[in-house]
Amino acid sequence: MTRELTEITVVGGDKTGLIARVTSLLFERGINIEDLDQAVREGVFRMTTRVDTAEMETSRGELRRALAELGRELDVDIQVRFPSDRDARRVALLVTKETHAPEALLEAEERGELADDGEAEIPVVIGNRGDLRSLAERYDKPFYDVGDGNGNTDEDRLLDLLAEYDVDLIALARYMRILSPEVVFRYEGRIINVHPSLLPAFPGAEAYRQAKDAGVRIAGVTAHYVTTDLDQGPVIAQRAFDVPPGAEVDEIKRRGQPLEAEVLLDAVRLHLADAIAVHRGTVHVREDVDVDAQLGLSDAAVNANPDEPVDGEPLGRSPPSPSDD
């Protein structure tokens, strides 16, 4: 029997009986629940349910209408994503001031290299400041400043824009503002951030400065899925680089920024190709999907690593027999 796994997300205030109302509606329409996960952060409730709609006793349109009506009654937002909805692959860029990461994605789209099959698009660029309007216009993209002049985001406006442009994935291209659970819960597993450190080291602000102050010899960058826990989401890909003795923050940043753009683009391409999946908080690569992306060190760096342990026997060799002594 063919399964049709559909994702239903409920976000809103935490109310008694809310889960029961949603699951009862699904049961009454012959929809089998495959998985259910819930969380509450900062007073915001989220329930993500994966259900099999292959044999449901209603139409897609009627299910959407019934869930929307229930959402209005309970004062929560209910979103439904059928498998065919996930073919859209529309990426919103969220930006602040730095150009290297968003420009890398815009350039890749222009060359037809944003997705492995060239079918993904960037329909909108959204900033919490207006600094990168000219960058968006250079690539003929609509730009919206949803900030208040001090970098604080109007998240209601942001959510309206993401819905208006039918966004499937959000790329935080050095977007310097923490997203609240109101946004993260609605797009969980579909928000990718690039952070200028080898997480879990140096989370939060001023990561390059933290690296300098710690005196590290090797620093790096990380692309990861965003969760409600700051810089603790599942790691997708990383890059490392050498930190010269006495390097100042600006020098560390100059070495890291090109890698930020690379690793974010690789992570976006892996996601769009459905080449990765999160299981128990860890990103796993699907063996049946081939995407040209670098998850960790380059081949040259890997080949430079020792292939034998310091202690014990050489890797891949049998221990010597007593007669060898």
C-alpha positions as CSV (number, residue, x, y, z in Angstrom):
1,M,0.0,0.0,0.0
2,T,1.3,3.4,-1.0
3,R,1.6,6.0,1.8
4,E,1.1,9.7,1.4
5,L,2.9,11.4,4.3
6,T,1.4,14.8,4.9
7,E,2.7,17.3,7.5
8,I,0.2,19.2,9.7
9,T,1.6,22.0,12.0
10,V,-0.4,23.7,14.7
11,V,1.0,26.9,16.3
12,G,-0.6,29.2,18.8
13,G,-1.4,29.6,22.5
14,D,-1.3,26.5,24.7
15,K,-4.8,25.3,25.3
16,T,-6.2,22.3,27.1
17,G,-7.7,19.8,24.8
18,L,-6.1,21.2,21.6
19,I,-4.3,18.1,20.6
20,A,-7.5,16.0,21.1
21,R,-9.5,18.3,18.9
22,V,-7.0,18.1,16.0
23,T,-6.5,14.3,16.3
24,S,-10.2,13.6,16.5
25,L,-10.8,15.6,13.3
26,L,-8.2,13.5,11.6
27,F,-9.6,10.2,12.9
28,E,-13.1,11.1,11.8
29,R,-11.8,11.4,8.2
30,G,-9.9,8.1,8.1
31,I,-6.5,9.7,8.5
32,N,-3.8,7.7,10.3
33,I,-1.3,9.5,12.5
34,E,2.2,8.3,11.9
35,D,4.1,10.7,14.2
36,L,3.2,13.5,16.6
37,D,5.6,15.9,18.3
38,Q,4.8,18.8,20.5
39,A,6.6,21.6,22.3
40,V,6.0,24.9,24.2
41,R,8.4,27.8,24.1
42,E,7.9,31.2,25.5
43,G,4.2,30.5,25.8
44,V,3.9,29.4,22.2
45,F,2.5,25.9,21.5
46,R,3.6,23.8,18.5
47,M,2.4,20.4,17.4
48,T,3.8,18.8,14.3
49,T,1.9,15.8,13.0
50,R,2.8,13.5,10.1
51,V,-0.2,11.6,8.8
52,D,-1.0,9.2,6.0
53,T,-3.6,10.8,3.7
54,A,-3.4,8.1,1.0
55,E,-6.7,6.5,2.1
56,M,-8.4,9.5,3.8
57,E,-12.2,9.8,3.4
58,T,-12.2,13.4,2.3
59,S,-10.6,15.6,-0.4
60,R,-7.5,17.7,0.1
61,G,-9.5,20.9,-0.2
62,E,-12.1,19.8,2.3
63,L,-9.3,18.8,4.8
64,R,-7.7,22.2,4.5
65,R,-11.0,23.9,5.0
66,A,-11.9,21.8,8.1
67,L,-8.5,22.4,9.7
68,A,-8.7,26.1,8.9
69,E,-12.1,26.3,10.5
70,L,-10.9,24.4,13.6
71,G,-7.9,26.8,13.8
72,R,-10.2,29.8,13.8
73,E,-12.3,28.3,16.5
74,L,-9.3,27.5,18.7
75,D,-7.4,30.7,17.7
76,V,-4.4,28.8,16.4
77,D,-2.6,28.7,13.0
78,I,-2.9,25.3,11.3
79,Q,-0.8,24.6,8.2
80,V,-1.1,21.5,5.9
81,R,1.7,20.4,3.6
82,F,0.9,17.6,1.2
83,P,3.8,15.8,-0.5
84,S,3.2,17.7,-3.7
85,D,3.4,21.0,-1.8
86,R,7.0,20.2,-1.0
87,D,8.0,20.3,-4.7
88,A,7.8,24.1,-4.8
89,R,11.3,24.7,-3.5
90,R,11.1,28.5,-3.2
91,V,13.9,30.0,-1.0
92,A,13.5,33.2,0.9
93,L,16.7,35.1,1.8
94,L,16.7,36.8,5.1
95,V,19.6,39.4,5.3
96,T,20.9,42.2,7.4
97,K,24.1,44.0,6.2
98,E,26.7,41.5,5.0
99,T,26.7,40.7,1.3
100,H,28.9,37.6,0.9
101,A,26.3,34.9,1.9
102,P,23.2,36.3,0.1
103,E,25.2,37.2,-3.0
104,A,26.5,33.6,-3.2
105,L,23.0,32.2,-3.2
106,L,21.7,34.8,-5.7
107,E,24.6,34.2,-8.0
108,A,24.1,30.4,-7.8
109,E,20.4,30.8,-8.7
110,E,21.3,33.0,-11.7
111,R,23.7,30.3,-12.9
112,G,21.0,27.6,-12.4
113,E,23.1,26.0,-9.6
114,L,20.9,26.7,-6.6
115,A,19.5,23.2,-6.8
116,D,21.1,20.2,-8.4
117,D,18.4,20.1,-11.1
118,G,18.3,23.9,-11.5
119,E,14.6,24.1,-10.6
120,A,14.7,26.1,-7.3
121,E,14.2,29.9,-7.1
122,I,14.6,32.8,-4.8
123,P,11.4,34.8,-5.1
124,V,12.1,37.4,-2.3
125,V,14.8,39.0,-0.2
126,I,13.8,40.2,3.3
127,G,15.9,42.3,5.6
128,N,15.6,43.6,9.2
129,R,17.5,46.6,7.8
130,G,17.4,48.3,4.4
131,D,21.1,48.0,3.7
132,L,20.9,45.3,1.0
133,R,18.1,46.7,-1.0
134,S,20.5,47.5,-3.8
135,L,21.9,43.9,-3.8
136,A,18.4,42.5,-4.3
137,E,17.6,45.0,-7.0
138,R,20.8,44.1,-8.9
139,Y,19.4,40.5,-9.1
140,D,15.9,41.8,-9.9
141,K,14.4,40.6,-6.6
142,P,11.7,42.3,-4.6
143,F,13.2,43.5,-1.3
144,Y,11.2,44.2,1.9
145,D,12.6,45.9,5.0
146,V,10.7,44.5,8.0
147,G,12.8,46.2,10.6
148,D,11.9,49.1,12.9
149,G,15.1,51.1,12.1
150,N,17.0,49.4,15.0
151,G,17.1,46.0,13.5
152,N,14.1,44.6,15.5
153,T,11.8,42.5,13.2
154,D,8.1,42.9,12.7
155,E,7.5,39.1,12.6
156,D,3.8,39.4,11.7
157,R,4.9,41.2,8.5
158,L,7.6,38.6,8.0
159,L,5.2,35.8,8.3
160,D,2.8,37.5,5.9
161,L,5.6,37.8,3.3
162,L,6.7,34.2,3.7
163,A,3.1,33.1,3.1
164,E,2.5,35.5,0.2
165,Y,5.6,34.2,-1.6
166,D,4.7,30.6,-0.8
167,V,8.2,30.0,0.7
168,D,9.3,26.5,1.2
169,L,12.8,27.2,2.7
170,I,14.3,30.1,4.6
171,A,18.0,30.8,4.3
172,L,19.4,33.1,7.0
173,A,22.2,34.7,5.0
174,R,23.9,36.4,7.9
175,Y,20.6,37.6,9.2
176,M,21.5,39.2,12.6
177,R,18.4,38.7,14.5
178,I,17.0,35.7,16.5
179,L,13.8,34.4,15.2
180,S,11.0,33.8,17.8
181,P,9.1,30.5,18.2
182,E,6.3,32.1,16.3
183,V,8.4,31.9,13.2
184,V,10.6,28.9,14.0
185,F,7.7,26.6,14.9
186,R,5.9,27.4,11.6
187,Y,9.0,26.6,9.5
188,E,10.8,24.0,11.7
189,G,13.1,21.9,9.7
190,R,12.9,24.5,6.9
191,I,15.2,27.2,8.2
192,I,18.9,27.1,7.6
193,N,21.4,29.4,9.3
194,V,25.2,29.9,8.8
195,H,27.1,30.6,12.0
196,P,30.7,31.8,12.0
197,S,32.2,29.1,14.2
198,L,32.6,25.4,14.5
199,L,29.5,24.8,16.6
200,P,29.0,23.9,19.3
201,A,32.0,26.2,20.0
202,F,31.3,29.9,20.3
203,P,27.5,30.2,19.8
204,G,25.7,33.5,19.9
205,A,27.1,36.9,18.9
206,E,30.7,37.9,18.0
207,A,31.8,34.3,17.3
208,Y,35.0,35.4,15.5
209,R,35.9,37.6,18.5
210,Q,35.2,34.7,20.8
211,A,37.6,32.5,18.7
212,K,40.3,35.2,18.9
213,D,39.9,35.6,22.7
214,A,40.1,31.8,23.1
215,G,43.3,31.7,21.1
216,V,42.1,28.9,18.8
217,R,44.5,27.7,16.0
218,I,41.7,26.4,13.9
219,A,38.3,28.1,13.5
220,G,35.4,27.5,11.1
221,V,31.8,28.0,10.1
222,T,28.7,25.9,10.4
223,A,25.4,25.6,8.4
224,H,22.7,24.2,10.6
225,Y,18.9,23.9,10.9
226,V,17.4,26.5,13.2
227,T,15.6,25.5,16.4
228,T,14.3,27.5,19.3
229,D,17.6,26.8,21.1
230,L,20.1,29.4,19.9
231,D,22.8,27.9,17.6
232,Q,22.0,24.4,18.8
233,G,20.1,23.1,15.8
234,P,21.2,20.0,13.8
235,V,24.5,20.6,12.0
236,I,24.4,20.1,8.2
237,A,27.9,21.1,7.0
238,Q,31.0,22.7,8.3
239,R,34.3,24.3,7.0
240,A,37.5,24.8,8.9
241,F,40.4,27.2,8.4
242,D,43.8,28.0,10.0
243,V,44.1,31.0,12.3
244,P,47.7,32.5,12.1
245,P,49.4,33.4,15.4
246,G,48.4,36.9,16.4
247,A,45.6,37.2,13.9
248,E,43.1,40.0,14.7
249,V,39.3,39.6,14.4
250,D,39.2,41.2,11.0
251,E,41.8,38.7,9.6
252,I,39.8,35.8,11.1
253,K,36.6,37.2,9.5
254,R,38.3,37.6,6.1
255,R,39.2,34.0,6.2
256,G,35.8,32.8,7.4
257,Q,33.4,34.8,5.3
258,P,34.1,33.1,1.9
259,L,33.5,29.7,3.7
260,E,30.3,31.0,5.2
261,A,28.9,31.6,1.7
262,E,30.1,28.1,0.5
263,V,28.7,26.2,3.4
264,L,25.4,27.9,3.4
265,L,25.0,27.2,-0.4
266,D,25.9,23.6,0.1
267,A,23.4,23.2,2.9
268,V,20.6,24.8,0.9
269,R,21.4,22.5,-2.1
270,L,21.4,19.4,0.1
271,H,18.0,20.4,1.6
272,L,16.5,21.2,-1.8
273,A,17.6,17.8,-3.2
274,D,16.0,16.1,-0.2
275,A,19.5,14.6,0.4
276,I,19.4,15.0,4.2
277,A,17.1,14.1,7.0
278,V,17.0,14.9,10.7
279,H,16.7,11.9,13.1
280,R,16.9,12.3,16.8
281,G,18.5,15.7,16.5
282,T,21.2,14.7,14.0
283,V,21.4,15.3,10.2
284,H,21.8,12.1,8.2
285,V,22.7,12.0,4.5
286,R,20.5,9.8,2.3
287,E,22.6,7.2,0.5
288,D,20.4,7.1,-2.6
289,V,20.8,10.9,-3.3
290,D,23.9,12.2,-5.0
291,V,24.5,16.0,-4.6
292,D,27.8,17.8,-5.2
293,A,28.3,19.3,-1.7
294,Q,31.1,19.3,0.9
295,L,29.9,18.3,4.4
296,G,33.3,18.7,6.2
297,L,36.9,18.9,5.4
298,S,38.1,19.0,1.8
299,D,39.5,15.8,0.2
300,A,43.0,17.3,0.5
301,A,42.6,18.0,4.2
302,V,41.2,14.5,4.8
303,N,44.1,12.9,3.0
304,A,46.5,14.9,5.1
305,N,45.1,13.4,8.3
306,P,46.9,10.5,10.0
307,D,45.5,7.1,8.9
308,E,46.9,5.3,11.9
309,P,46.2,5.7,15.6
310,V,48.8,6.9,18.0
311,D,48.2,4.0,20.4
312,G,47.4,0.4,19.5
313,E,47.6,-1.3,16.1
314,P,47.5,0.4,12.7
315,L,44.0,0.9,11.3
316,G,42.8,-2.0,9.1
317,R,45.6,-4.4,10.1
318,S,45.4,-7.5,12.2
319,P,47.4,-7.7,15.4
320,P,50.7,-9.5,15.1
321,S,50.8,-13.2,16.0
322,P,53.0,-14.4,18.9
323,S,55.5,-15.8,16.4
324,D,56.2,-12.2,15.1
325,D,57.8,-11.2,18.5
